[in-house]
Amino acid sequence: MSKRDWLLILAALKGPAAGLDPVRVQKGMFLLAMEGDLPAQERYEFEPYNYGPMSKEVYRDLDELVVEGLVERTQAPGQAWPRYRATERGRQTAQRLVDESGPDAEQSARKLYEIKRDIVDKTFSGLLNDVYDRYPRYAEKSVFHKT
């Protein structure tokens, strides 16, 4: 599988109907990269940024998934940022990717599901505090200060 495949799977896994905001997408993929048992070529590389770990490649791949009709981007009501969620075609594609990839991919998909559950259950500040506590190096350039 590719990094982009894992990004699609994150969007397709059960979660909030409205989808994920960009910070939760970034943190979900970051936690998978750090805590999932994936080969290096299947993980995004992250650098410290305004709200902790960030990968520009995640945004590029999200844009491609939107253009391909696998993920939809909607505007979060009253907010400046979008939300991302898999389309029906995206969910089917993600399921096929996991089904065709064997037991290691199934285990990684379960880990990603746990990560997604965790990131959607936390408040914005709770999520950032948790990531910063676990990976302080990625808080170095943050404009968000721990509460």
C-alpha positions as CSV (number, residue, x, y, z in Angstrom):
1,M,0.0,0.0,0.0
2,S,1.0,3.6,-0.3
3,K,0.9,6.6,2.1
4,R,-2.0,7.9,0.0
5,D,-3.9,4.6,0.5
6,W,-3.6,5.0,4.2
7,L,-4.8,8.5,4.0
8,L,-7.9,7.3,2.1
9,I,-8.4,4.6,4.7
10,L,-8.3,7.2,7.5
11,A,-11.0,9.2,5.7
12,A,-13.1,6.1,5.1
13,L,-13.0,4.6,8.6
14,K,-16.1,5.1,10.7
15,G,-16.1,8.4,12.4
16,P,-18.0,11.7,12.5
17,A,-20.4,12.2,9.7
18,A,-19.1,15.7,9.0
19,G,-15.6,14.3,8.4
20,L,-12.2,15.4,9.8
21,D,-10.7,18.8,10.0
22,P,-7.1,19.3,8.6
23,V,-5.5,19.2,12.1
24,R,-7.1,15.8,12.8
25,V,-6.1,14.4,9.4
26,Q,-2.5,15.5,10.0
27,K,-2.4,14.1,13.6
28,G,-4.1,10.9,12.5
29,M,-1.5,10.3,9.8
30,F,1.3,11.4,12.2
31,L,0.3,8.9,14.9
32,L,0.0,6.1,12.3
33,A,3.5,7.0,11.1
34,M,4.9,7.0,14.7
35,E,2.9,4.2,16.2
36,G,1.7,2.0,13.4
37,D,3.9,-0.9,12.2
38,L,4.2,0.3,8.6
39,P,7.2,0.2,6.2
40,A,8.9,3.6,5.8
41,Q,7.6,4.0,2.2
42,E,4.0,3.8,3.6
43,R,4.5,6.6,6.1
44,Y,4.4,10.4,5.6
45,E,7.3,12.4,6.9
46,F,6.4,15.2,9.3
47,E,8.1,18.3,10.5
48,P,7.3,20.7,13.4
49,Y,4.9,23.4,12.4
50,N,2.2,25.8,13.7
51,Y,0.0,23.1,15.2
52,G,2.6,20.4,15.7
53,P,3.6,17.7,13.3
54,M,2.7,18.5,9.7
55,S,3.3,17.0,6.2
56,K,2.7,19.1,3.1
57,E,2.4,15.8,1.2
58,V,-0.7,14.9,3.2
59,Y,-2.5,18.1,1.9
60,R,-1.3,17.3,-1.7
61,D,-2.6,13.8,-1.5
62,L,-5.9,15.0,0.0
63,D,-6.3,17.3,-2.9
64,E,-5.7,14.5,-5.3
65,L,-8.2,12.2,-3.6
66,V,-10.8,15.0,-3.8
67,V,-10.1,15.5,-7.5
68,E,-10.5,11.7,-8.1
69,G,-13.8,11.7,-6.3
70,L,-12.6,9.4,-3.4
71,V,-12.8,12.1,-0.7
72,E,-15.1,15.1,-0.5
73,R,-14.1,18.5,1.0
74,T,-16.9,20.4,2.7
75,Q,-16.7,23.7,4.5
76,A,-17.0,23.5,8.2
77,P,-20.0,25.7,9.2
78,G,-18.8,29.0,10.6
79,Q,-15.1,28.0,10.3
80,A,-12.3,29.0,7.9
81,W,-11.2,25.4,7.4
82,P,-12.7,22.4,5.5
83,R,-13.6,18.9,6.6
84,Y,-12.7,15.8,4.7
85,R,-14.6,12.5,4.4
86,A,-14.6,9.6,2.0
87,T,-17.2,9.4,-0.7
88,E,-19.1,6.1,-1.2
89,R,-16.6,5.2,-3.9
90,G,-13.8,6.1,-1.6
91,R,-15.1,3.8,1.2
92,Q,-15.4,1.0,-1.3
93,T,-11.9,1.6,-2.6
94,A,-10.5,1.7,1.0
95,Q,-12.2,-1.5,1.9
96,R,-10.9,-3.2,-1.2
97,L,-7.4,-2.0,-0.4
98,V,-7.5,-3.5,3.1
99,D,-9.2,-6.7,1.9
100,E,-6.5,-7.3,-0.8
101,S,-3.5,-6.5,1.3
102,G,-3.3,-9.3,3.8
103,P,-3.1,-9.6,7.6
104,D,-0.4,-6.9,8.2
105,A,-2.6,-4.3,6.5
106,E,-5.7,-5.5,8.4
107,Q,-3.7,-5.0,11.7
108,S,-2.5,-1.6,10.6
109,A,-6.1,-0.6,9.6
110,R,-7.3,-1.7,13.1
111,K,-4.5,0.5,14.6
112,L,-5.6,3.4,12.4
113,Y,-9.2,2.9,13.5
114,E,-8.1,3.2,17.1
115,I,-6.2,6.3,16.3
116,K,-9.2,7.9,14.5
117,R,-11.5,7.1,17.5
118,D,-8.9,8.7,19.8
119,I,-8.4,11.9,17.7
120,V,-12.2,12.5,17.2
121,D,-12.9,12.0,20.9
122,K,-10.5,14.8,22.0
123,T,-11.1,18.5,21.9
124,F,-8.7,20.5,19.6
125,S,-6.6,21.5,22.6
126,G,-6.8,18.0,24.1
127,L,-5.5,16.5,20.9
128,L,-2.6,18.9,20.6
129,N,-1.7,18.6,24.2
130,D,-1.7,14.8,23.9
131,V,0.5,14.8,20.7
132,Y,2.9,17.4,22.3
133,D,3.2,15.3,25.5
134,R,4.0,12.2,23.5
135,Y,6.2,13.9,20.9
136,P,7.6,17.2,22.3
137,R,10.0,17.7,19.4
138,Y,7.0,18.4,17.2
139,A,5.8,21.2,19.4
140,E,8.9,23.4,18.9
141,K,7.3,25.7,16.3
142,S,3.8,25.6,17.6
143,V,1.7,28.7,17.9
144,F,-0.6,26.7,20.3
145,H,0.6,26.6,23.9
146,K,-0.3,23.8,26.2
147,T,-3.2,24.3,28.5
